Amino acid sequence: MKSMLFLAAALAASVASLAHAADVKLINPKELRVLTNPIYPPMEFVDPKSGTMAGFDVDLATAIAKKLNLTPLFVASSFQELQSSLQTGRGDIIVSGMSDNPKRQEAMDFVDYITSGPIFFTSKASAASYKSNEDVCGKKVSGSRTGTFPDNVAKWSEANCVAKGKPAVLFEGSADSNAARLGMKQGRFDVVVQGIETIAYQMSVEPDTYALIGDPILNNDVFGMGFKKDNPGLRDSVAGALDELIKDGTYDQLLKKWGLIHNAVPKAVVNGVK
């Protein structure tokens, strides 16, 4: 009798873990298919030793899937195809260091889960030429063209360079941050802009290669997990699971593991960027 009661309680907990269960849409009822672009350490990348995906986003999505009694399945995609892959049914959710912003909210819903901020950096050899962010005015800057960096840099340049009578930043988008860093090493760019959390990790991988310039040019960038607009049940279930991970300490443990303790959010927020 006790075993039957225990089983009933376990089943009830399983059902309760998916908010509005009848509204949850999954490609496979037992899986959480996670779309990601694994080239952005420490958020997501392919571990060169194991050949498998690793990173904060991978660990967090796995923990969320466990809370929802689902098996995580990671689906690699280019960053620019993540949204179309979600809409066409290749995945249930995007977890890939994607910034929540009003433009993207027109097509997707977000559960915000970590903060970020773009920062300028240059090569170690050029560090002496950049005492502050304003020394970047008039320089050739690169960064991923598919994220928010082009707009971030343009707005920063207008307010901090052009408005003060200095030449505007010359921004040239690259396929991704890897390509931007390579371009700087080849002398095509003077400076690269990248998320503070990712360049900090990259500097540990490539010591004595890069030098940060000043403080982040923005402190209000927020990464969100993306969902189709017609799937609020899954969105709310994931938000609930994230809140549980924050409360039980798992979220903090993962932040510490990946060196992201300064990027924490206090709770899950849906479409928090206005």
N, C-alpha and C positions, 0 to 999 in steps of 0.2 A: 504493500500500500504506500509506504514511504517513497519507494522508488518511482511509483506512478505519479505521486504528487510532485516529486523532484523533476520528472520529465515534463509534466504539465507546466511547471513554473519556468523551466528552461525554454519551452516552446513559446510561452507567453512573452518572455524577455526577448526572444528572437523576433517575434512579430512587432513588439513595441519599439525595437531598435530602428525600424523603418517608419518614419513619420508619414502619416497619410498613405499607408501601404498600398491602398488601391490605386493611388495616383502615381506611384513610382514606376517609371519606365526604364527597363534594362534590356540591353540587347540579348543577354543570357541571364535568366532569373537568378543564377547562382554566382554570377561574376560581376565585378566592377571593372569595366574596360576603361583604362586610364590613358588618354592621349598625352604624349609628352615629346619634347624635342631635346634629346639627351646630349646637349653640347654646352651646358651652362653650369659648370661646377661652382659651388657645392650644391646647387639646387637639384640638378639632374645631369648625369654623365655616364658614359660607359667605362666601368672600371677596367683599366688596361690589364690587370692581373687575372681577373675572373672572366672578363668579356661580358659581364652582366651589368644591368643598369644599377646605379647607386645614387645617393644624394639625399638631401633633406626631403625634397618633394616625394621621392620614391618611398622613403621610410614613413612619411606622414600619410600618404595615400594607402600604404599597406596597413597602417594602424587604423585608419578610418574604415577600410574594408573589413578588418577584423571586428570592429565594433558593430558593423552592420551584418555580420555573419555572411560575408561574401568573400570570394577568392579574387584577389587583384590580378589583372592581366594588363601589362603595359604595352601600349601600341606606339611605336616610334613614328614621328612625322616631322617634316620641316616646320619651322615656326609659322611661316606664312600660310601653311595649309591646315593648321590646327583647327581653326574655326570651321572651315568647310568640311573637315573630317568629322567634326562633331555633328554638324547639320545633316550630313549624309549617312550617319549611322555607323561610322567606323569605331566610335567610342561613346561612352556614357558621360564622360567628364574630362575636362582639360585640367591638368595639374602640371604647369610648366613655366613657373616664374613669369606669368602673364600679368601685366598691370591692369587693374580694374580702372576703367574710365568711362565717362558718359557716352562716348561714341560707341564703344564696344557693348555697352549696356543696351543699345538699341536692338542688338541681335542676340545677346546672351544675358543670362543672370550670373552673378558672381557671389561666391562666399569668400570674403576677405580673410586671409590667414597669416600674413606676414607683411611687415613694412620694409621699404627699401628707399634708395635715393641714389641718383646718378652722381658720379664724381669724375673729375678730370684726373688723368695721370699721364706721365710721359716716361721716356726711357731713363734709366739711371744716369746715363751719360749726359742727358740734357737737363737734369734736375736743377742745376744752378741757375738756369734761365727762367725758372718759374717759381717766384717767391710767393705768389698769391694767384687766385683765380683770374684776376684782371690781366695777368700776363698772358692769358690765353687769347685775348682779343686780337683779331687779325691773323691768328694762326690757323693752320689746316687741322681740323679735328674730324675724327671718324668714330663711328659707332654703328650698331645694328640699325639698318634702315626699316626693319619690320616692327619695331617696338615704339616706345614713346620718346626715345632719345632725340630724334630729329626735332620734334616740337619743343622738348625740354630745352635743348641747346639754343634753338631759335629765340625762344622767349627770354632765356637768360641773357643771350647776346644783346637783344634789343634793350633790355633794362640796364645791363651792366657795362656794355661797350658803346653801342650807338648813342644811347641817351647821354653818355658822358663825353661824347666827341671822339671816341676811339673807334678804330675799324672793327667791323663785325667779324664774328667767328666765321671761318670758311668751312662749313660742314659738308662732308661727303659720306653718304651712307655706304656701309659694307654689308655683305651677306649676313654676317653675324660678328660677335665680339672676337672670335678667333681670327677672322679675316682682317678685322680692324687692327688687332695687335700685330699681326704679320705685316700689314702695310706700314705700320710705324717702324718696325724693325728694318724694313726695306727702304726707309727714308721717304715714303710717299706721304706720310702724315706726321705732324709734330706731336699731336696729343690724341688720346683716345678717351671716350666717355663710356663708362660701364657702371653697373650697379655696385654699390659699395660692398655688398656681401660677396660678390663673385670675384672682384679684383683682389680682395683681401685673401681669398683662397688661392687665387692664381699666383700671388706674390709668395705664398708659402711653397708652391710647386716650382716656381722659377725665382729663387732667391737672387737678390742683387741685380734684378733685371729692370724693374719698374720703380717709379717714385710717384706717390700721390701728390696732387696739387690742391692745397687748401681744403675746405670742407665740402661736403656734398652740395651741389647746386640746388637741390630740392630735398626736402625731408618728408614729403607727403606722398611719395609713391607707395602704392599698396598693391601687393600681389593677390589675385583672386583665383579661385577654382571656378572654371567656366561650365555652365549648364545650358541646355536648350531652354528656351522660354516656355515651352509646353511641358516641362518636366519639374514643376515646383515641388513635387513630392520627394524626388531624389535630392534636389537642392536643400530642402529643409532637413532631410535625414542626415545629409553630410554635415550641415551646420550643427545639428544636435550632437553628432559624433565628435566633431571638433571641440565643442564645448566640454564634452565629457573628458576628452584627452587633455584639455587645459586644466580641468579640475583635478584629475587623478595624477597629474605630474608628468605624463608621457610626453606631452608637447614640450615642456621645459627640458626634458632629457634629450630630446631630438635636437633642440636648438643648441644645447651645449655640445652635443656630439659633432655638430657641423660648424661650430664657431659663430652662431647667429643669435647669441643671447641678447644683443641690442636691437634685434629686429622683431621682437615678440608683439603680438596683439593680445589684449586682455580677454577678448571673447570673439566668437564668430559674428560677423556682420554681413548681411546680404546687401549687395549693391551700395556699399558705404561711401564710395567716391562720388561727389556731386559736382 
